[in-house]
Amino acid sequence: MNKIIVLLFLVTNIGSSDIKSDQIITRQGQVSFFSYTSVENIEAKNNQVLSIIDLSKNEIAISMLMNAFVFKKSLMHEHFNESYIESDLYPKATFKGQILDFDPLIEGVQTKFVKGTLTIRDIAKEVEIKANIENIDGKHIITGDFEVVVKDFEIKIPPILRPNIAEVISIKFRFEYQPYEK
């Protein structure tokens, strides 16, 4: 009886270590956005983005604190967090999705679509993003860009400021993953 319990324990631990090795993580992913306007371009970067990928299922999850974006001007940071994103009410943006037709064992660069749900201000939208996934010696780097329509996430812009804020924001991202270790 004790041998069966020990065997079950070993099988359970071996299985959990296999799952663990299938997950990769970055705690310092990079997301930036750019908004072109005739008055002044708005640009910000966030280098504290958390992302994890389950390579066995090709599932990806991303979470970032909205107030971690860094702007060139402190007033832009204040307006972004207080007036537009309302980061006190909606502190995080998230993405959960699937990397389509991805083989994590292929070395080199693969261009794939990532399909999933982007949530900003508690508003979820289905998106499909084209991404480059580079695998060098088992280290995965994902880069890409896409656009977000401001009104899709009910970001309210006062009429007097509409010329100063673009209706479509360009987003870029870069995530360098490491094996996940608890």
C-alpha positions as CSV (number, residue, x, y, z in Angstrom):
1,M,0.0,0.0,0.0
2,N,2.8,2.4,0.9
3,K,4.5,1.6,-2.4
4,I,1.4,2.7,-4.3
5,I,1.2,6.0,-2.4
6,V,4.9,6.7,-3.1
7,L,4.4,5.8,-6.8
8,L,1.3,8.1,-7.1
9,F,3.3,10.9,-5.4
10,L,6.2,10.4,-7.9
11,V,3.9,10.3,-10.9
12,T,2.0,13.4,-9.7
13,N,5.3,15.4,-9.1
14,I,6.7,14.3,-12.5
15,G,3.5,15.4,-14.2
16,S,3.5,18.8,-12.4
17,S,7.1,19.4,-13.4
18,D,6.3,18.7,-17.0
19,I,3.5,21.3,-16.9
20,K,5.8,23.8,-15.2
21,S,8.5,23.4,-17.9
22,D,5.8,24.1,-20.6
23,Q,5.3,27.6,-19.2
24,I,7.4,30.6,-20.0
25,I,7.1,34.1,-18.4
26,T,8.2,37.7,-18.6
27,R,7.8,40.1,-15.8
28,Q,9.3,43.0,-17.7
29,G,7.6,43.0,-21.0
30,Q,7.4,46.2,-22.9
31,V,4.3,47.9,-24.2
32,S,4.3,51.4,-25.8
33,F,1.7,53.5,-27.5
34,F,1.8,56.4,-29.9
35,S,-0.8,58.9,-30.7
36,Y,-0.2,61.3,-33.6
37,T,-2.0,64.7,-33.5
38,S,-1.4,68.0,-35.2
39,V,-0.8,69.7,-31.9
40,E,1.5,67.3,-30.0
41,N,2.4,63.6,-30.3
42,I,1.6,61.5,-27.2
43,E,3.9,58.6,-26.5
44,A,4.3,56.4,-23.4
45,K,6.1,53.2,-22.4
46,N,5.4,50.5,-19.8
47,N,8.3,48.1,-19.0
48,Q,6.5,46.3,-16.2
49,V,4.2,44.1,-18.1
50,L,3.6,40.5,-17.0
51,S,3.0,37.8,-19.5
52,I,2.9,34.0,-19.4
53,I,2.6,31.4,-22.2
54,D,1.6,27.8,-21.8
55,L,3.6,26.3,-24.7
56,S,1.7,23.0,-24.5
57,K,-1.6,24.8,-25.3
58,N,-0.3,27.9,-27.1
59,E,-2.2,30.0,-24.6
60,I,-1.0,33.5,-23.7
61,A,-2.0,35.9,-20.9
62,I,-0.9,39.4,-20.4
63,S,-1.5,41.9,-17.5
64,M,-0.3,45.4,-17.1
65,L,-0.8,48.2,-14.6
66,M,-2.1,51.3,-16.5
67,N,-0.4,53.8,-14.2
68,A,3.0,52.2,-15.0
69,F,3.2,54.0,-18.3
70,V,5.9,56.6,-18.4
71,F,5.4,59.8,-20.4
72,K,7.8,62.6,-21.4
73,K,5.6,65.1,-19.5
74,S,4.1,64.5,-16.1
75,L,0.9,66.4,-17.1
76,M,0.3,63.8,-19.8
77,H,0.7,61.0,-17.3
78,E,-1.8,62.7,-15.0
79,H,-4.4,63.3,-17.7
80,F,-3.9,59.7,-19.1
81,N,-4.6,58.1,-15.6
82,E,-7.1,60.5,-14.2
83,S,-9.2,61.7,-17.2
84,Y,-8.9,59.0,-19.9
85,I,-8.1,55.6,-18.5
86,E,-9.3,56.3,-15.0
87,S,-6.7,54.0,-13.6
88,D,-8.0,54.3,-10.1
89,L,-11.2,52.6,-11.3
90,Y,-9.6,50.4,-14.0
91,P,-6.1,49.7,-12.8
92,K,-5.2,46.9,-15.3
93,A,-5.4,46.1,-18.9
94,T,-5.4,42.4,-19.8
95,F,-5.2,40.1,-22.8
96,K,-6.0,36.4,-22.8
97,G,-5.8,34.4,-26.0
98,Q,-4.3,31.7,-28.3
99,I,-1.3,31.8,-30.6
100,L,-2.7,30.2,-33.7
101,D,-0.8,27.4,-35.5
102,F,2.3,28.0,-33.4
103,D,5.0,25.3,-32.9
104,P,7.2,26.4,-30.0
105,L,9.9,23.9,-31.0
106,I,10.7,25.5,-34.4
107,E,13.9,27.6,-34.3
108,G,14.0,31.0,-35.9
109,V,11.2,33.4,-36.6
110,Q,7.5,32.5,-37.1
111,T,4.9,35.1,-38.0
112,K,1.6,34.0,-36.3
113,F,-1.7,35.5,-35.4
114,V,-2.6,35.8,-31.7
115,K,-6.4,35.8,-31.2
116,G,-8.1,36.7,-27.9
117,T,-9.8,39.2,-25.7
118,L,-8.3,42.6,-24.9
119,T,-9.8,44.2,-21.8
120,I,-9.3,47.9,-21.1
121,R,-11.5,49.8,-18.6
122,D,-13.4,46.5,-18.0
123,I,-14.5,46.5,-21.6
124,A,-13.6,43.3,-23.5
125,K,-13.0,43.2,-27.2
126,E,-12.0,40.3,-29.4
127,V,-8.8,41.1,-31.3
128,E,-6.5,39.3,-33.7
129,I,-2.9,40.5,-33.7
130,K,-0.1,39.6,-36.1
131,A,3.1,38.8,-34.1
132,N,6.6,37.7,-34.8
133,I,7.7,34.9,-32.5
134,E,11.5,34.3,-32.4
135,N,12.9,31.1,-30.9
136,I,16.6,31.2,-30.3
137,D,17.9,28.2,-28.3
138,G,14.6,27.8,-26.6
139,K,14.3,31.4,-25.6
140,H,11.1,33.0,-27.0
141,I,10.7,36.6,-28.0
142,I,7.4,38.0,-29.2
143,T,7.1,41.3,-30.9
144,G,4.3,43.1,-32.8
145,D,2.1,46.1,-33.2
146,F,-1.6,46.7,-33.6
147,E,-4.1,49.6,-33.3
148,V,-6.8,50.4,-30.7
149,V,-9.8,52.5,-31.5
150,V,-10.3,54.8,-28.5
151,K,-14.1,54.8,-28.7
152,D,-14.2,51.0,-28.5
153,F,-13.1,51.2,-24.9
154,E,-15.4,54.1,-24.0
155,I,-12.5,56.5,-23.4
156,K,-14.2,59.9,-23.2
157,I,-12.5,62.8,-24.8
158,P,-13.9,66.3,-24.2
159,P,-14.9,68.0,-27.5
160,I,-12.4,70.8,-26.9
161,L,-9.5,68.3,-26.7
162,R,-10.6,66.0,-29.6
163,P,-8.1,67.6,-32.0
164,N,-5.3,66.8,-29.5
165,I,-6.1,63.1,-29.1
166,A,-6.0,60.6,-32.0
167,E,-9.0,58.3,-32.5
168,V,-6.7,55.4,-33.2
169,I,-3.7,54.6,-31.0
170,S,-0.7,52.6,-32.2
171,I,0.5,49.9,-29.8
172,K,3.8,48.1,-29.9
173,F,4.9,45.2,-27.7
174,R,8.0,43.1,-27.0
175,F,8.2,40.2,-24.6
176,E,11.3,38.2,-23.8
177,Y,10.3,35.0,-22.0
178,Q,12.2,32.8,-19.5
179,P,11.2,29.4,-18.1
180,Y,8.6,29.8,-15.4
181,E,9.9,28.9,-12.0
182,K,7.8,29.2,-8.8
